Amino acid sequence: MVKSNPVAGKEAEFNRWYSEVHLPEVLQIEGFQSAQRLFLTPQQMQPQSHSYLAIYTIDSNNIDGTLENLRNATWMHLSDAIDMATIEIGIYQALNEQVHRTD
C-alpha cells in the first residue's frame, strides 16, 4: 500500500502521471499482479495525512523477489508532482480470505 500526496498546485499532473504512467509501469514488473488507486473522502473518523492510496497486489510467494524487481526497475518514470517527503509505503500480507456480509 502506498499513501501519497501531490505537490501543491500539481494535483492534476499527479493524477495523470499516477494513473496513466506509474500504474502501467509498475504492472510491467514481475511479481505485481494488480493495482488500484483510491481518493480520501471528506467523511473520516479522524484526521488523515494523505489524500491518495494505491493498493498493489503482489506475488505473496515471492515478496522479497518482487520488491527486488521493483528496486531494479530504474527505467520507471518518476514525476515531480508527487510529494516524496510525505510518501508512506507499507507491505502487508493477508491473514485470511476476504469476509463478506451474509444477509
N, C-alpha and C positions, 0 to 999 in steps of 0.2 A: 504494500500500500504506500502511496506517495501523497503526502499532503503538501500543497503548494499555493503560492500567491503570485499574481502578476506584479511586475514593476508598475508603480503608479503611472497612469496615463497610457499604459500599453496593454490593456486588457483584451482588446480585440485582436491584436497581434499575437498575444499569449495564447488565446483560444484557437486561433487559426493554426499556429505552429503546433500546439499540443495535439489537436485532433487530426490535422492533415499531414503533418510531418513526423512528429515524435512517435505517436502510437503505431503507425505503419512501420517505422524503422525498428522499434522495439520488437514487434511481432516477427521480424525477419531473423531475430536472434534465436538460435537453437535453445529450446527449453521453455520459451514463452509460448503460452497456448491461447490466451485471450486477454483483452484489456477493455476497461470501461471507465469513463470519466463521470464525475458527479459534481454538482454545484451545491454549496451550502444554502439552505433555505433560511428565510427570516425566522421561522419557528424553531427556536432552540431551547433546550433545558438549562443551558449555561453558556457563557461567552466562549467563542471559538477563536482560534488564532489563524486558521486557514480557510480560504474561500473555496478551494478546489481539492478534490480527492480523486486519485486514479487507483483502480484496483486491477492488479495484474494476476492472472493465474499462471503459475509456472509448474514445471515438471517436479512433483514432490518426491520422485525417486532420485533426483539428482539436483538438489537445491544448490549445493556448492558449485557444481559444474555450470549450472545456468547462470549463477552470479558471476562466475569467472568469464563466461561468454559475454556477459554484459560489460564487464570491466575491459575486455579486449576489443569491444566494438568502438574503436576510435574513429570510425568513419561516420558515426552519428552526428547530426547537426544540432547544436545547442542554440537556443535563442536568448538574446539579451533581454527578452520580455519576461522571463521567469526570474523571480526574486530568489536567487540561490542562497541568500543569507537566512531565509526562513524555511527552506525546504526540509521536510521530515520524511525519512524512508524507514519503513518497518517491514520485516519479513515475518509472516505468520503462517502457521500450519494448522489445518483443520483438526479439531478434536473429535468431531462427529459429523455425520451427514446433516444436511440442511433439514431443519424441522419445520413442518407446515401445520397450520390450523387444521382441525379435523371436522369442524362443524359445517 
